Amino acid sequence: QVQLDELGGGLVQAGDSLRLSCAASGRNFFIYGMGWFRQAPGKDREFVAAIRLRDAYTFYSDSVKGRFSISKDNAKYTVSLQMNSLQPDDTAVYYCAAARQPTGVGLTSPTGMNYWGKGTPVTVST
């Protein structure tokens, strides 16, 4: 069983920055890619950013491109999401996710992920 632990959510004002981190732990596992999804109240879960671990290739949703940055940390199976210029529309619960292997839907769809964290709330006030 793989566990994903998220850190870094909180309450900020519009224009502020936050950094989320996610670490995977378990026994005898391999992870192909990791990413972040978010879900605002009353809305579906949506893709935010993802990274393919073997070459650090990144993917971003149009809504966060240029403001958010996903990266691998030095520790194995640990990624961070740097969120800059946060806006009220970024308010949501942010979930870390991980994929065991590449799939036809890629790392940008929830159905392509095998493991999920419990989520960390991010609230951006005006």
Secondary structure, DSSP 8 states (H G I E B T S, - for coil): --EEEEE--EEEETT--EEEEEEEE-SS---SEEEEEEE-TTS--EEEEEEETTTTEEEE-TTTBTTEEEEE-SSTTEEEEEE-S--GGG-EEEEEEEESS--TTGGGSGGG--EE---EEEEEE-
